[in-house]
């Protein structure tokens, strides 16, 4: 059963809610938001703490007032603790009440099977939980989420079908705002996460066709948290059973190899005897692209673009 925990903010970011919209894009978005939210007394915003949802939350708070907006964060094993902490801090800084709801996507066999439609089942669970537990309790007239025009154009966003199924609004996408536009708006608003790297859910690190389990998610979170502490804030650790495939931007390859021993120790400690560096570099939606390509083996490691970062640790690591 889903549960909800509310956090009320007491501190706001100076100027974000009251500054004059000097950026023309911000003026246009606020005009569109006023139209989209017309007649709504209270709005819920699906909030991950990423740049897109933070901009949407800030714009909604500016349009309606922070007391008329509720940030909604779905909490499950696929949400890294670091991301949840960041979401709490951001909502508090905007003076918006944050409601955390425990979602049960792991209870859905279709989600755990990890097909190309995994995101649909995740978002459908989130929005169904909102419908069942929050609409009446928090007197929400509408719910919105931070889909952008770039998300609409991509093939690996089945979650948008779930949003449409539940009547969830998408002001950023409808206004034609792309990822770069949204980051520009975040900077114009003075939001502290304007340059934050994208951080999709932990389940996105598990190849399609390979079952999503709580143990795998914990391994990925542990490895990525350790690499983050080493200074790699833009990083993915892809889960291939006993092998961790590490993705960082090409510009950080030399940095990663410079602390090779620390990287190996950190990732092996998370339960991966073998550690690989993906020579393609960091790619958003990389596993979807692999799974959707002709002749792909979704649960395996794609060939031709990897190099071992080091030998396996003897007698260490968790094998599956």
Buried (B, 14 or more C-beta within 10 A) or exposed (E): EBEBEEBEBEEBBEEBBEBEBEBEBBEBBBEBBEEBBEEBEBBBBBBBBBBBBBBBBBBBBBBBEBEBBBBBBBBBBBBBEBBBEBBBBBBBBBBBBBBBBBBBBBEBEEBBBBBBBBBBBBBBBBBBBBBEBBBEEBEBEBBBBBBBBBBBEEEBBBBBEBBEEBEBBBBBBBBEBBBEBBBBBBEBBEBBBBEBBEBBBBBBBBBBBBEBBEEBBBBBBBBBBBBBEBEBBBBBBBBBBBBBBBBBBEEBBEBBEEBEEBBBBBBBBBBBBBBBBBEBBBBBBBBBBBBBEEEBEBBBBBEEEBEEBBEBBEEEBBEE
